[in-house]
Amino acid sequence: MMTSDRDFKRIVRARMIETGENYTAARAAVLAAGPDAPAKADLAAADAFVAKTIRNFFDGDRLRSMPVKRKARVVVLLRVMERFEPGRRYAEREVNDLLAPTYDDYAFLRRELVDYRYLARANGEYWLVDEVPERNWLEAQEVPVDEAARVRRAHAAGPENV
């Protein structure tokens, strides 16, 4: 089924609002995304899952327990990464100090952030990744369909808004 011109323009305008892009850039991105872009129903389901996961596993900013299911664990990690300042390099001790108030096993939390490639590490320093990690087919099943948008929001939120 083809998208009508009016529907296409509505999708482009929604992207403009979400990303701040001008019409030409948003149109190009929508065309490039093609039919494989997440459907609104998928996004609504992802939002509901994220809200439920945060409600079930967090008491305010404190993580009650780490989810066993990987899909829920990713939601927790995306929430935790909001505590980091984009572009800043952290010593391991600083990362531990940031994560300790969130969860008792902050070393596990730190390793998970690195393993899921939300934090990069080299020479004893850690930093938020600039790009959404490429996912293989197995990993793609574990992350929200809108992982890229959630990573961008985490970058935009920064620690001052947590």
N, C-alpha and C positions, 0 to 999 in steps of 0.2 A: 504494500500500500504506500502510495506517495504522500509526502507531506505537502499540504497546501501552502501557497505563498504566505498567507496570513499566519499559519502555524509556524512556518520557518522564521518569519520576522519576530514572532513572539519568543521563540527559542533564542534567537540572536540577542534580542533586547534583554532577556533574562540573564544571558551570559554577560552582557555589558554591565548590568547592575552588580552581578556577583564579582566580576574581575576588575571593573573600572576601565575596560578596553573601549576604544572607539568602535563605531559600527563596522568599519572595514576589517579591523583586527578580529573582532568577535565573530563576524561572518566567516572569515577565513578559518578560524579555529573550529567553528561548528561544522563547516564543510570537511575539514581535515579529520574531525572525530568520526564522521560517518555514522553508519547505522549501529556500530558496536558501542557507541557511547552509552553510559548507564541511563536507563529509563527512569522517569520520575518516580514510578512505583518502587524501583530498586533503591533509589535515593531515600524515599520515605521509609522503606523497611530498614535501611542502614541507620537512619536517624533514630528510629524507634529502638533498634538494637543498642546503639551507642547510649541513649538515654537510660535504658534499662540496666545496662552494664555499669554505668557510672553510679546509678542509684544503688545497685546491689553490692558494689565493691568499695565505694568511697563513703567516708564520714567527713563531709566537708573536703578538706585537702588531704586527709589521712586515708591511705589505702588500708582497708581492713584485712584483706587477704589477696594473694595473687591468684587470678583465675587459672584453672587447669586447662580449660579449652583455649586453644591458640587464638581463635577469632576474638574472644573477649579479652585475652591478654594484649592483643594489638591495640584495642580500644584504650586500655589502661596506659600502655606505653605512649600512645599519641597524647593522652591527657597529661602525662608526666613530663613529656618533652616541652610543654609550654612553660616550664620553670626555667628553661635555658634561654639565654640571650643570643639571638642570631648574630653570627660574625665574631663572637667572643670565644677565645680559647681558655679552657679551664684545666688546671692541674687536677690530678686524680683526687686529691684531698678536697678541693673545691666542689667537685662533682659529688663526692661522698657527703659533704656538708649540705649540699642542696637536696640530696635525696633522703638523708636520714630522717628529717621530720615527716616525710611521706610514708616511709615503710622501714620497719626494723632491719630487714635484710637488704640494705641499700646496695651492697655489693652485687647481689643477684639482680636487682633492678638495673644497675649500671651495665652489667654484662648483657642483659636482655636488650637494652637500648642499643648497645653496640652490635649484638647478634642480628637484630632486626634492621640494622643499618640506619637508625635514626640519629645515632651519634657516631662520629668517626673518631679514630684514635691513632695517634702516632707520637713517638718520642715522649711518652708520658703526658701528652696533652689530649684533651677531648674537645669536640665542638659539634654543633648541630650540622647535619648535612645540608647542603644548599639545594640539592635536587632529590626528588622522590626516588628511592632505590628501585632499580629494575627488579621485577619479580618473575621467578620461573612459574610454571603452571601450578605447582603445588603451593608455593607461597601466596600466589594470587587468590587462592581459595580462602586464605586465612585473614585477609585484610578487607576493610570496607571497600565497596565499589568506588567510593569517592575519597580514597586514601590521599590522592594528590591535593585535593581541596582541603582536607583536614590538616595535612602537613603545612600548607600555605597559611591556614588560619593559626596554627600553632606558632609559626614564624611571626605572624602579624601580632598575635596576642602578646608574646614576650612575657617575661617574669613580672612586670609591673601590673599586669592585668589578671594575674592568677589569684 
